[in-house]
Amino acid sequence: MRAGRLTALALLLAGGLGLSGCQSWWAAAERPLAAPLDSSRQLEHRLRIERGEQVQNLHAVLRTLPGETRVVALTETGVPVLQLRQTADDLTVTRSPLLPRQVPARLILADIQLVFWPLESLRAALPTPWRLEQEEQGRALYNGARLEARVRYQKRDGWQGPATLDNIHHGYRLTITPLQPQGAQ
């Protein structure tokens, strides 16, 4: 039964995110990563990834230290799927065989940053013609005139409440729900 769930996870991540048989999600012209934050925070959250009728739930921990970002994603049964460590100079990725190679760790981290990082930090990393706009309940990321992604917050502080990211370019929705009351440590 457990092996079947792990296989289903791998298939969902590959097919559900639409990566099987695709070239690469991460083309050179896409947005770069923002720099790690200069503050310390830790947040455990539930990730719900939806693409069409396919849904996957993961448990994730985001930890920022001055100059370093760490992300660990686990299946609902606690099996590590992905670990990321970003410094100012490097991005280290450890992935489970359950996570297909086509799933770009950079895109996962870029989406997490789009939800949590301050606007100024994100804008500093965006090349022309990319732009990031503040909206009443969130943010919108554009590549020229084309909307690429939109974030909606349920609370004013994105670290404190649920957030939804619609990645329009890649056709999926990521819902992030905090599992602890405080995002700051």
C-alpha positions as CSV (number, residue, x, y, z in Angstrom):
1,M,0.0,0.0,0.0
2,R,2.8,2.5,0.9
3,A,4.7,1.8,-2.2
4,G,1.6,2.4,-4.2
5,R,1.1,5.8,-2.6
6,L,4.8,6.7,-3.3
7,T,4.4,5.7,-6.9
8,A,1.2,7.7,-7.1
9,L,3.1,10.7,-5.7
10,A,5.8,10.4,-8.3
11,L,3.3,10.1,-11.1
12,L,1.3,13.0,-9.8
13,L,4.4,15.2,-9.6
14,A,5.5,14.3,-13.1
15,G,2.1,14.2,-14.8
16,G,0.1,16.5,-12.5
17,L,2.5,19.3,-12.9
18,G,2.6,18.6,-16.6
19,L,6.3,17.9,-16.9
20,S,6.4,14.5,-18.5
21,G,7.7,14.8,-22.0
22,C,8.0,18.6,-21.8
23,Q,11.3,20.3,-22.6
24,S,12.1,22.2,-19.5
25,W,10.0,24.4,-17.3
26,W,13.0,26.6,-16.4
27,A,14.1,28.4,-19.5
28,A,17.0,30.8,-19.3
29,A,14.7,33.8,-19.9
30,E,12.6,33.0,-16.8
31,R,12.8,34.8,-13.5
32,P,15.9,34.3,-11.3
33,L,15.8,33.6,-7.6
34,A,15.8,36.4,-5.2
35,A,18.6,36.6,-2.6
36,P,18.1,34.8,0.8
37,L,16.5,37.0,3.5
38,D,18.5,38.8,6.2
39,S,16.2,37.6,8.9
40,S,15.4,34.3,10.7
41,R,12.1,32.7,10.4
42,Q,10.7,29.2,10.4
43,L,7.3,28.1,9.1
44,E,5.8,24.7,8.8
45,H,3.0,24.4,6.3
46,R,0.8,22.2,4.2
47,L,1.2,22.5,0.5
48,R,-1.7,21.6,-1.7
49,I,-0.8,21.4,-5.4
50,E,-3.6,21.3,-7.9
51,R,-3.4,20.9,-11.6
52,G,-6.7,20.2,-13.3
53,E,-8.3,17.3,-11.4
54,Q,-5.0,16.1,-9.8
55,V,-4.2,17.1,-6.3
56,Q,-1.2,16.4,-4.1
57,N,-0.6,17.4,-0.5
58,L,2.8,17.8,1.0
59,H,4.2,18.9,4.4
60,A,7.0,21.5,4.1
61,V,9.3,23.5,6.3
62,L,10.7,26.8,5.2
63,R,13.5,28.2,7.3
64,T,15.4,31.4,6.7
65,L,18.6,32.5,8.4
66,P,20.6,35.6,7.5
67,G,21.9,34.8,4.1
68,E,20.4,31.3,3.8
69,T,17.1,29.7,2.9
70,R,16.2,26.0,3.5
71,V,13.1,24.2,2.3
72,V,12.2,20.6,3.1
73,A,9.2,18.9,1.5
74,L,7.8,15.6,2.7
75,T,4.9,13.3,1.7
76,E,2.0,13.1,4.0
77,T,3.6,9.9,5.4
78,G,6.8,11.7,6.2
79,V,9.0,10.6,3.3
80,P,11.4,13.4,2.2
81,V,10.8,14.4,-1.4
82,L,12.9,17.5,-1.8
83,Q,15.5,19.5,0.2
84,L,16.7,22.9,-1.0
85,R,19.5,25.1,0.5
86,Q,20.1,28.5,-1.0
87,T,22.9,30.8,-0.1
88,A,24.0,34.0,-1.8
89,D,26.3,32.0,-4.0
90,D,24.8,28.5,-4.4
91,L,21.6,26.4,-4.6
92,T,22.0,22.9,-3.3
93,V,19.2,20.4,-4.2
94,T,18.6,17.0,-2.7
95,R,15.8,15.1,-4.3
96,S,14.1,11.8,-3.8
97,P,13.9,9.4,-6.7
98,L,10.1,10.0,-6.3
99,L,10.6,13.6,-7.6
100,P,11.1,13.4,-11.3
101,R,14.1,15.3,-12.7
102,Q,11.9,17.5,-14.8
103,V,10.4,19.1,-11.7
104,P,12.7,22.2,-11.4
105,A,13.7,23.0,-7.8
106,R,14.4,26.6,-8.9
107,L,10.8,27.1,-9.8
108,I,9.6,25.6,-6.5
109,L,11.9,28.0,-4.6
110,A,11.0,31.0,-6.9
111,D,7.2,30.4,-6.1
112,I,7.9,30.1,-2.4
113,Q,9.9,33.4,-2.6
114,L,7.0,35.0,-4.6
115,V,4.7,34.3,-1.7
116,F,6.9,35.2,1.3
117,W,9.8,37.5,0.3
118,P,9.4,41.3,0.6
119,L,8.4,43.0,-2.7
120,E,11.7,45.0,-2.8
121,S,13.8,41.9,-2.6
122,L,11.8,40.2,-5.4
123,R,11.8,43.3,-7.6
124,A,15.6,43.6,-7.3
125,A,16.1,40.2,-8.8
126,L,13.7,40.6,-11.7
127,P,15.2,41.4,-15.2
128,T,13.4,43.5,-17.7
129,P,10.6,43.1,-18.8
130,W,9.5,41.3,-15.6
131,R,7.6,43.3,-13.0
132,L,5.9,42.6,-9.7
133,E,2.8,44.6,-8.7
134,Q,1.2,44.9,-5.3
135,E,-2.5,44.2,-5.2
136,E,-5.1,44.7,-2.5
137,Q,-5.0,41.2,-1.2
138,G,-1.8,39.9,-2.8
139,R,0.7,40.3,-5.7
140,A,0.8,39.8,-9.4
141,L,3.9,38.8,-11.4
142,Y,4.1,39.9,-15.1
143,N,6.5,39.1,-17.9
144,G,5.9,42.2,-20.1
145,A,2.1,42.4,-20.4
146,R,1.5,38.7,-19.7
147,L,0.4,37.7,-16.2
148,E,2.6,34.8,-15.0
149,A,1.5,34.3,-11.5
150,R,-0.8,35.7,-8.8
151,V,-0.6,35.4,-5.1
152,R,-3.7,35.9,-2.8
153,Y,-3.3,36.3,1.0
154,Q,-6.0,35.6,3.6
155,K,-4.2,37.8,6.1
156,R,-2.2,40.9,5.7
157,D,1.0,39.2,6.8
158,G,1.6,36.3,4.4
159,W,3.7,34.5,7.0
160,Q,0.7,34.3,9.4
161,G,-2.1,33.0,7.2
162,P,-2.9,30.9,4.2
163,A,-1.9,32.0,0.8
164,T,-2.7,30.8,-2.7
165,L,-0.4,31.1,-5.7
166,D,-1.8,30.6,-9.2
167,N,1.0,29.9,-11.5
168,I,-0.8,30.8,-14.7
169,H,2.3,30.2,-16.9
170,H,2.6,26.6,-15.8
171,G,-1.1,25.9,-15.0
172,Y,-1.2,24.9,-11.4
173,R,-2.4,26.3,-8.0
174,L,-0.3,26.1,-4.9
175,T,-2.1,26.6,-1.6
176,I,0.1,27.2,1.5
177,T,-1.4,26.8,4.9
178,P,0.7,27.4,8.0
179,L,0.7,24.6,10.6
180,Q,1.9,26.8,13.4
181,P,0.5,30.1,14.7
182,Q,3.6,32.2,14.4
183,G,5.8,32.5,11.3
184,A,8.6,34.4,13.0
185,Q,11.0,33.1,15.6
